[in-house]
Amino acid sequence: MAEGIMKKLYGFETYVQSVGVVNDLEIDGFAIAACDEIGVALNRHKSRSFDELEENGEALSGFDLIVALSPASQRRALDLTRFYHLTVEYWPIMDPTGLGETREQKLNAYRQTRDQLVDQLKRKWGGSL
């Protein structure tokens, strides 16, 4: 969600890649639905792990900023980048997975996460959707 929203807000002037501690293989359908509502298409997005990013030739040393959205990803990013001169920030964004019992409750949790991401990105870099 974060990568797609970032690209929607700021275009392709800034290079952004979304990675996680593990590769969940497929993008969650609720994330796709919540982002579709604001014109962010995630249906072709592929998730990848830190390891896959580097295996595909993307050295973490080439980035200026890593934004971690979970304590686990923050720990992993700090561990992987301890010898590089780059910033790792932690944004405490709600993890919507597993929240809610009905479809609408689950979708509302993803909307909250989406909106938190939009707000945090706009706070950091400005702009509007």
QUICOR-V762262 format. One record per backbone hydrogen bond with DSSP energy under -1.0 kcal/mol. NH is the residue of the N-H (numbers start at 0). CO is the residue of the C=O. If there is no record, write none. Layout:
nh: <NH;NH>
co: <CO;CO>
This chain:
nh: <4;5;6;7;8;9;10;19;25;31;32;33;34;35;36;37;38;39;44;49;52;53;54;55;56;57;61;62;65;67;73;74;75;76;77;78;79;80;83;85;86;88;90;92;98;105;106;107;108;109;110;111;112;113;114;115;116;117;118;119;120;121;122;123;124;125>
co: <0;1;2;3;4;5;6;47;23;27;28;29;30;31;32;34;35;34;41;19;48;49;50;51;53;52;58;59;86;88;69;70;71;72;73;74;75;76;80;83;63;65;67;90;95;101;102;103;104;105;106;107;108;109;110;111;112;113;114;115;116;117;118;119;120;121>
